[in-house]
Amino acid sequence: MTVPMNPETLLDPGLYIVATPIGNLGDLSPRAADILRRADVIAVEDSRVTAGLLRHIGTKTPMVPYHDHSAEGVRPALIARMATQAVALVSDAGTPLISDPGFKLVRDARAAGHLVVTIPGPCAAVAALTLAGLPTDRFLFVGFLPSKMHARAEAIAEVSTIRATLVMYESGPRLGACLAALAEGLGDREAAVTREISKKFEEAVTGTLSMLAARYADAPPRGEIVIVVAPPGEAPPASAEDGDAALVEALTRLSTGQAASEVAKALGLDRKALYARALELKAEKG
């Protein structure tokens, strides 16, 4: 049944960013449902998907397609409508703007002086972090890696030294190749593959990147997939041999004191001990 709109409870004009369920429709918050019922129009990624959600909450709010192919042409009209109407923005699932079009709409709405409100809720990236059992104190959302091998390897190299848990989205058919590329570019770190979050067949499979790559190499899974990769491990402390090798090289271009200072800073070793060792190395060399 359609819930009639009460004219006395109209929303203030502006943009309302509404997070929607990533699976279980029961995850839609009461506030999000209220905004979707009372909005004048909803900017949607796919009207077929959002129509199902609107049926669930019993409303027929008008929809306007807003996705990668339509955004440039639709945005000016939506911005103009925000002067007198409440425009809600949703994605097919989860929080808009997270690997979905929308940031330009928010930017232009602010530039036009319109009200911008967020109605927070589900987000697959954050939900996957809670399932993975990996460090969450610092994480980086990578989005979708490039599909082409060379571009993907470059993207992985860019984040390989970041001391944070990595979170990325991927499709089933590309999952095995993506995991193999991650193992090659990052080393065999601990990781998790989560899919169908909040749905009947929700799962989180954990292991090393190489183990997961082998598991999914010939068995691409269905559903929405999030990969979570642990941060790099702590580098082992530099050994005496490491210090000697670095000192020998540094002494070819620097004074004894400068060489000791450079190696101490680079390897985290004691400068005084390095200085004494540098003198020994120079004496041994004669």
Sequence and secondary structure as in RCSB ss.txt:
>XXXX:A:sequence
MTVPMNPETLLDPGLYIVATPIGNLGDLSPRAADILRRADVIAVEDSRVTAGLLRHIGTKTPMVPYHDHSAEGVR
PALIARMATQAVALVSDAGTPLISDPGFKLVRDARAAGHLVVTIPGPCAAVAALTLAGLPTDRFLFVGFLPSKMH
ARAEAIAEVSTIRATLVMYESGPRLGACLAALAEGLGDREAAVTREISKKFEEAVTGTLSMLAARYADAPPRGEI
VIVVAPPGEAPPASAEDGDAALVEALTRLSTGQAASEVAKALGLDRKALYARALELKAEKG
>XXXX:A:secstr
      GGG   SEEEEE B SS GGGS HHHHHHHHH SEEEES HHHHHHHHHHHT    EEE STTTHHHHH
HHHHHHTTTSEEEE  SSBSTTSSSS HHHHHHHHHTT  EEEE    HHHHHHHHHTS  SSEEEEEE  SSHH
HHHHHHHHHTT SSEEEEEE HHHHHHHHHHHHHHH S EEEEEESTTSTT EEEEEEHHHHHHHHSS    S E
EEEE          HHHHHHHHHHHTTTS HHHHHHHHHHHHT  HHHHHHHHHHHHHHH 
